[in-house]
Amino acid sequence: MAREPHQKANYEHMEEQDHNDSREYIFKPRAFNIVWGNDKRCWRMAKPIGSSTSSKNEKECAELVQVSWLEVTGITPKLSASKYQITFQLSLEKGASGWTGAPVFLMAKVGKKGKYQWKKLEVEKLTRDPTDFPSEADPFVVEIDPGQVDKRLYFGLYEVWSGKWKQGLKVYKAT
């Protein structure tokens, strides 16, 4: 039987943290659904769980080797607050390519049948340092309608339109 080419989210790698009157969800690389995420020609985990050879300062990340279809998604449990800010921590490796003119979108919707909200990201401006994207100065906020029955948040990074081969993106987490 062939192995599934896509990484299915393992929610044991999602953390919930309470901050005063708010709740924060942190998705680590293994908590994402990643299209082609189980194909080592397309993606790799830069620091495997339990790795004793990696530097203590090195963060685990999903590293894009090469894809033309970028889709990294997550789903929260039922939400309780009225709005959430979504941020991905990303970087580009030296030699990254395929990002110029490739429209990368951060998209989110509340409930499986919800309507997507989106924000275009200029990924080509990233550096080798892990950076919260979008920035605090230009946040992506999703408001939850109090009457909404399905209060799960579906979110992700997408670039599925250009057909360009892309490489060199590192995804550390989403908050």
PyMOL commands that set and color helices and strands:
alter all, ss='L'
color gray80, all
select helices_A, chain A and resi 11-13+29-31+123-125
alter helices_A, ss='H'
color red, helices_A
select strands_A, chain A and resi 14-19+22-27+33-34+43-45+62-64+70-75+83-86+88-97+104-110+117-121+131-133+140-143+153-159+167-174
alter strands_A, ss='S'
color yellow, strands_A
deselect
rebuild
show_as cartoon
